[in-house]
C-alpha cells in the first residue's frame, strides 16, 4: 500500500516514534537525543542572533530559553500524541508562537485599537 495509507498522519507518527525513544535499550534513543540537542542548540543560536540584531530582548539567557522552548514543545507534542482528536497541533503551536513573539520581542507591544 502507499505510504500515505500506512501513515496517514506522518507528523503524528514521528511524534509517537520519538516518545518510543525513552524505552531502555532502544536504538532510537541516541538518534532522538542527538536530534533534540541539535534543535536546542539551533534555537539558542537563533535567540542569540536575535539579541545581536536587536529583534530579541537582551534580557534573556538564550540557552535557558532554548531549553524552555524544547520542554514546551515536548509537552504540546505529548498532549497531541495522546489526544489527536481533541488537540489541534496547529492551534496550539500558533498560540505558543504568539506568546513567544510577545515574550522575546525587543519591540514594545502594539496596544489594541481604541485602548
C-alpha positions as CSV (number, residue, x, y, z in Angstrom):
1,X,0.0,0.0,0.0
2,X,1.1,3.6,-0.5
3,X,2.9,5.2,2.4
4,X,0.1,7.7,2.9
5,X,-2.3,4.8,3.6
6,X,0.1,3.2,6.2
7,X,0.8,6.5,7.9
8,X,-2.0,9.0,7.1
9,X,-0.6,11.4,9.7
10,X,3.2,11.4,9.3
11,X,3.8,14.1,11.8
12,X,1.8,12.2,14.5
13,X,3.7,9.1,13.6
14,X,7.0,10.9,14.2
15,X,5.8,12.3,17.5
16,X,4.7,8.8,18.7
17,X,8.1,7.4,17.5
18,X,10.0,10.0,19.4
19,X,8.3,9.0,22.6
20,X,9.3,5.4,22.0
21,X,12.9,6.6,22.4
22,X,12.5,6.5,26.2
23,X,12.4,2.7,26.2
24,X,15.6,1.2,27.6
25,X,18.0,-0.2,25.0
26,X,16.2,1.2,22.0
27,X,18.3,2.3,19.0
28,X,16.0,5.3,18.7
29,X,17.3,6.9,21.9
30,X,20.8,8.2,20.7
31,X,19.3,9.5,17.4
32,X,16.5,11.2,19.2
33,X,18.7,12.7,21.8
34,X,21.1,14.0,19.1
35,X,18.3,15.4,17.1
36,X,16.8,17.2,20.2
37,X,20.3,18.5,21.1
38,X,20.8,19.9,17.6
39,X,17.4,21.7,17.7
40,X,18.1,23.1,21.2
41,X,21.5,24.4,20.0
42,X,19.9,25.9,16.9
43,X,17.2,27.6,19.0
44,X,19.9,29.1,21.3
45,X,21.9,30.3,18.3
46,X,18.8,31.9,16.8
47,X,17.9,33.7,20.0
48,X,21.5,34.9,20.4
49,X,21.4,36.2,16.8
50,X,18.2,38.0,17.6
51,X,19.8,39.6,20.6
52,X,22.7,40.7,18.4
53,X,20.5,42.2,15.8
54,X,18.1,43.8,18.3
55,X,15.0,41.8,17.4
56,X,15.1,39.8,20.6
57,X,15.1,41.3,24.1
58,X,18.6,41.3,25.6
59,X,17.1,40.3,29.0
60,X,17.0,36.6,28.2
61,X,19.5,33.7,28.5
62,X,19.4,32.0,25.1
63,X,20.4,28.6,26.4
64,X,17.8,28.6,29.2
65,X,15.1,29.9,26.8
66,X,16.0,27.2,24.2
67,X,15.7,24.5,26.9
68,X,12.3,26.0,27.9
69,X,11.1,26.1,24.3
70,X,12.1,22.4,23.9
71,X,10.3,21.5,27.2
72,X,7.1,23.2,26.0
73,X,7.4,21.6,22.5
74,X,7.6,18.2,24.1
75,X,4.6,18.9,26.3
76,X,2.5,20.1,23.4
77,X,3.6,17.1,21.3
78,X,2.8,14.7,24.1
79,X,-0.7,16.1,24.6
80,X,-1.3,15.9,20.8
81,X,0.1,12.4,20.6
82,X,-2.3,11.2,23.3
83,X,-5.4,13.2,22.1
84,X,-5.1,14.0,18.4
85,X,-8.8,14.1,18.1
86,X,-9.2,17.0,20.6
87,X,-5.8,18.8,20.5
88,X,-5.1,20.8,17.4
89,X,-1.3,20.9,17.0
90,X,-1.7,23.8,14.5
91,X,-3.8,25.9,17.0
92,X,-1.5,25.0,20.0
93,X,1.6,25.9,18.1
94,X,0.0,29.1,16.8
95,X,-0.9,30.3,20.3
96,X,2.5,29.4,21.6
97,X,4.2,31.2,18.8
98,X,2.2,34.4,19.6
99,X,3.2,34.1,23.2
100,X,6.9,33.6,22.3
101,X,6.8,36.6,20.0
102,X,5.4,38.8,22.8
103,X,7.9,37.4,25.4
104,X,11.1,37.7,23.3
105,X,10.4,40.7,21.2
106,X,12.6,43.7,21.9
107,X,9.9,46.0,20.4
108,X,7.1,47.3,22.6
109,X,3.8,45.6,22.2
110,X,1.3,47.4,20.0
111,X,-1.7,48.5,22.1
112,X,-5.1,47.2,21.0
113,X,-7.1,49.6,18.8
114,X,-9.1,52.0,20.9
115,X,-7.0,51.3,24.0
